[in-house]
Amino acid sequence: MITIELKGQLYWYVDKMKTVSIDHFEGNLKDLVISLGLPEGEVGVVLVNQKKEPLSYSLKANDHIIIIPVVGGG
C-alpha cells in the first residue's frame, strides 16, 4: 500500500482528500501525479519516506509520499 499526503491547495484536486491510500501502483512519481489529476506545474517538492525524490523515482510497496505545492509570494 502506498500512502499519499497532499499539502496546501493540492488536496482540492483529489476530492478535497488530504490523505489518499492506493493498494497497488506501478510507475513513478510523475505517473502518480498525473493519475491523481494534479497539475505538474503546481507540484513543488515530493518526499518519499521523508527524503526528497525526483519525479522519476519508481514507487515501491509501503512508500509514504508527501506532495508539497510550489510556494510563491512576494
N, C-alpha and C positions, 0 to 999 in steps of 0.2 A: 504494500500500500504506500502511496505517495501522498504526503500532506502538503498543501499549499496555503500559505498565508498571504493575503493581499493587503498591502498597506496603502494609506492615503485614499485617493479617489478611485483607485483601480477596482475596488470591490463593486463599484457601480456597473461595471461591465459583466459581472457574473451574478446577476440577480440579487445584488446587494448582500452577497455572502462574503464574509471576511476570511473564512476558512473553508477550503474545499479538499475533499479526500477522493483519491482515484485508486481503485483496486489494482489496476494494471495499465501501464502506459509504456509504449515502446517509442523511442525517439529521443530527441534532445530538447534542451530548454526552449529553443526557438519554436519547435513543433508544439510544445506545451503552451507557449504564449499565444500562438495562432489558434490552437484548439479551444482555448479559454475565451477567445474573442477580444483579447487585449491589443490595443494599438501598439505596435513595436516602438513607435516614437515616444510613447509615454512611459516605457519601462526604462528605469534608470539603472538599478543595481539588482542582481539576483544572487541571493545567498543560498547555498546548498549545504545543509548541515553546518551552519554558522561560518561558511567560507565562501568568499566571492568567487563566482564561476562565470565563464563566458557562455554565450547562448549556444555554443557548440557542444557543451557538456552533455554527455549521454546519461539519461536518467537511470537510476538503479532502484531496486526494491527498498523500501523503508527510508527513502530520501525525504528530508524535511526542507521545503523550499519556502523562502520568503522573497516576495517580489515587491520592490520598492520603486515608486514612481520617480520620474525626473522631478527635481525640485528647482523651481525658478523664483525669481523675485528681484527686487531692485533695492 
